[in-house]
Amino acid sequence: MSPAQKAGVVPFIILMSEQFKEKKATKNNLAVPAADYFTDRIIASLGTGSLYLDASNIPSPINGNHPILAIAANASAKGLNLIPAISLASPAGYSQAVHTIVQAQGRGIALRIDLNEFSSAASWIGGWNYPLSETDLIVDLQDSVGTVASLGSTVQHTFSNLHQGATWRSVTIAGTSMPPNFAAINQGLHLITRSEYSLWFNLQAVVPYRLDFGDYTTPPIVEPPSGMTYGFPINVRYTLASEFLICKGVRTRGINSVMQDVQLTGHANSIINYVNRGRISGCWADDEIDQIGAGKSPQTLAHWVKIGVNRHVVLTRQVIP
């Protein structure tokens, strides 16, 4: 992404234990501690802008400091503007480590809450130990966006009456309308409405404070089903202004199977030929899809995750004022 495409975009990473590991030593290189390795990968991918990090899923070692302290120290030394994030139910050891970081670095804090906590802020705000002017409030609807949107005027009333709504440093609504998988749909092209975008669009027009937009760049927010084996259908997600275009493939093994690279090239051509594609000039993902359609190797599914995330963030940044 170019600097202009990144403007106003703040990633929120929920770090899990399986993603927080040291880089093993090799014959020619020493091992890299987990905190350094994580920070280096973030900077290589995202640069040194602002980043929210919730590391509450990583356990505190017995009689030791929580790893987020090492991450924050490493990030600060390398110029990364890391803002720690917690929830109201974060473990005590993690919350204390975050408090230490906030006090030492003075960059503020992010509080990630659900809709019930959002609507009852007046009841717990007295126990919040940070100034609201230094707190970024994020109401995370996860995959319940459709249910919340169906509440209509009720949810508008809830957001309009956020306790001390204009006092928070920022307020963001986040969520996803993506299903955990596409098992229920047939091969071909399908559209899924971006309900999280339409919900934000309607709410930001009525609330008496600035309401920022957030969503999930990863397709589902649940773990893959157990027992998944090689040969699963090859699917691609492509973001449109108000919908997701889903290219549903077939299995790569068994009856009527098709090789992965053939399917991915086919998905690229389906996107290229889609009437309402809305190609973005200067978007790396769109350039990559065009080149794959013209004969470049489609590479791996991991490469297509990069394509999907890049297109999603660039387009979303364009349509959000």
Solvent accessible surface area in square Angstrom, and as a share of the most:
residue,aa,sasa,rsa
1,M,78,0.35
2,S,48,0.31
3,P,121,0.76
4,A,82,0.64
5,Q,32,0.14
6,K,76,0.32
7,A,53,0.41
8,G,70,0.68
9,V,51,0.30
10,V,64,0.37
11,P,37,0.23
12,F,61,0.25
13,I,43,0.22
14,I,57,0.29
15,L,5,0.02
16,M,63,0.28
17,S,48,0.31
18,E,96,0.43
19,Q,89,0.39
20,F,30,0.13
21,K,124,0.52
22,E,77,0.35
23,K,97,0.41
24,K,146,0.62
25,A,63,0.48
26,T,81,0.47
27,K,200,0.85
28,N,132,0.68
29,N,99,0.51
30,L,161,0.80
31,A,43,0.33
32,V,42,0.24
33,P,80,0.51
34,A,21,0.16
35,A,10,0.08
36,D,41,0.21
37,Y,59,0.23
38,F,11,0.04
39,T,1,0.00
40,D,59,0.31
41,R,100,0.37
42,I,17,0.08
43,I,43,0.22
44,A,91,0.70
45,S,85,0.55
46,L,66,0.33
47,G,26,0.25
48,T,69,0.40
49,G,45,0.43
50,S,38,0.25
51,L,2,0.01
52,Y,28,0.11
53,L,0,0.00
54,D,4,0.02
55,A,0,0.00
56,S,24,0.15
57,N,74,0.38
58,I,11,0.06
59,P,99,0.62
60,S,50,0.33
61,P,68,0.43
62,I,162,0.82
63,N,158,0.81
64,G,41,0.39
65,N,116,0.60
66,H,8,0.04
67,P,25,0.16
68,I,0,0.00
69,L,45,0.23
70,A,51,0.40
71,I,1,0.00
72,A,2,0.01
73,A,62,0.48
74,N,22,0.11
75,A,0,0.00
76,S,48,0.31
77,A,89,0.69
78,K,82,0.35
79,G,48,0.46
80,L,3,0.02
81,N,47,0.24
82,L,1,0.01
83,I,13,0.07
84,P,2,0.01
85,A,0,0.00
86,I,13,0.06
87,S,33,0.21
88,L,69,0.34
89,A,90,0.70
90,S,17,0.11
91,P,75,0.47
92,A,88,0.68
93,G,41,0.39
94,Y,2,0.01
95,S,33,0.21
96,Q,109,0.48
97,A,6,0.05
98,V,0,0.00
99,H,60,0.27
100,T,65,0.38
101,I,7,0.03
102,V,11,0.06
103,Q,126,0.56
104,A,85,0.66
105,Q,50,0.22
106,G,64,0.62
107,R,68,0.25
108,G,2,0.02
109,I,0,0.00
110,A,0,0.00
111,L,0,0.00
112,R,46,0.17
113,I,5,0.03
114,D,65,0.34
115,L,37,0.18
116,N,119,0.61
117,E,48,0.21
118,F,1,0.01
119,S,71,0.46
120,S,47,0.31
121,A,1,0.01
122,A,66,0.51
123,S,96,0.62
124,W,42,0.15
125,I,28,0.14
126,G,77,0.74
127,G,60,0.58
128,W,30,0.11
129,N,119,0.61
130,Y,23,0.09
131,P,73,0.46
132,L,20,0.10
133,S,70,0.45
134,E,79,0.35
135,T,0,0.00
136,D,7,0.04
137,L,0,0.00
138,I,14,0.07
139,V,0,0.00
140,D,10,0.05
141,L,9,0.04
142,Q,83,0.37
143,D,85,0.44
144,S,46,0.30
145,V,1,0.00
146,G,45,0.43
147,T,94,0.55
148,V,8,0.05
149,A,41,0.31
150,S,90,0.58
151,L,82,0.41
152,G,33,0.32
153,S,88,0.57
154,T,83,0.48
155,V,4,0.02
156,Q,66,0.29
157,H,122,0.55
158,T,30,0.17
159,F,0,0.00
160,S,36,0.23
161,N,90,0.46
162,L,11,0.05
163,H,61,0.27
164,Q,84,0.37
165,G,10,0.10
166,A,87,0.67
167,T,64,0.37
168,W,12,0.04
169,R,99,0.36
170,S,28,0.18
171,V,2,0.01
172,T,22,0.13
173,I,6,0.03
174,A,14,0.11
175,G,0,0.00
176,T,3,0.02
177,S,30,0.19
178,M,8,0.03
179,P,45,0.29
180,P,78,0.49
181,N,74,0.38
182,F,25,0.11
183,A,86,0.67
184,A,104,0.81
185,I,49,0.25
186,N,120,0.62
187,Q,125,0.56
188,G,29,0.28
189,L,81,0.40
190,H,55,0.25
191,L,85,0.42
192,I,38,0.19
193,T,80,0.46
194,R,1,0.01
195,S,26,0.17
196,E,8,0.04
197,Y,34,0.13
198,S,48,0.31
199,L,10,0.05
200,W,9,0.03
201,F,108,0.45
202,N,79,0.41
203,L,1,0.01
204,Q,57,0.25
205,A,77,0.60
206,V,72,0.42
207,V,15,0.09
208,P,98,0.62
209,Y,27,0.10
210,R,194,0.71
211,L,8,0.04
212,D,35,0.18
213,F,31,0.13
214,G,17,0.16
215,D,33,0.17
216,Y,41,0.15
217,T,46,0.27
218,T,70,0.41
219,P,46,0.29
220,P,43,0.27
221,I,51,0.26
222,V,74,0.43
223,E,127,0.57
224,P,96,0.60
225,P,77,0.49
226,S,115,0.74
227,G,70,0.68
228,M,103,0.46
229,T,93,0.54
230,Y,132,0.50
231,G,1,0.01
232,F,66,0.27
233,P,44,0.28
234,I,3,0.02
235,N,46,0.24
236,V,10,0.06
237,R,21,0.08
238,Y,2,0.01
239,T,1,0.01
240,L,12,0.06
241,A,53,0.41
242,S,59,0.38
243,E,53,0.24
244,F,3,0.01
245,L,1,0.00
246,I,0,0.00
247,C,1,0.01
248,K,19,0.08
249,G,6,0.05
250,V,33,0.19
251,R,112,0.41
252,T,16,0.09
253,R,145,0.53
254,G,61,0.59
255,I,162,0.82
256,N,132,0.68
257,S,43,0.28
258,V,55,0.32
259,M,131,0.58
260,Q,43,0.19
261,D,73,0.38
262,V,90,0.52
263,Q,14,0.06
264,L,0,0.00
265,T,43,0.25
266,G,34,0.33
267,H,17,0.08
268,A,0,0.00
269,N,54,0.27
270,S,36,0.23
271,I,0,0.00
272,I,58,0.30
273,N,114,0.59
274,Y,45,0.17
275,V,141,0.81
276,N,108,0.55
277,R,17,0.06
278,G,53,0.51
279,R,107,0.39
280,I,11,0.06
281,S,102,0.66
282,G,55,0.53
283,C,0,0.00
284,W,103,0.36
285,A,0,0.00
286,D,0,0.00
287,D,49,0.25
288,E,9,0.04
289,I,0,0.00
290,D,41,0.21
291,Q,86,0.38
292,I,0,0.00
293,G,23,0.22
294,A,93,0.72
295,G,65,0.62
296,K,82,0.35
297,S,69,0.45
298,P,12,0.07
299,Q,83,0.37
300,T,76,0.44
301,L,50,0.25
302,A,66,0.51
303,H,24,0.11
304,W,12,0.04
305,V,79,0.45
306,K,126,0.53
307,I,3,0.01
308,G,9,0.09
309,V,46,0.26
310,N,19,0.09
311,R,1,0.01
312,H,1,0.01
313,V,23,0.13
314,V,2,0.01
315,L,13,0.06
316,T,16,0.09
317,R,71,0.26
318,Q,115,0.51
319,V,47,0.27
320,I,27,0.14
321,P,134,0.84
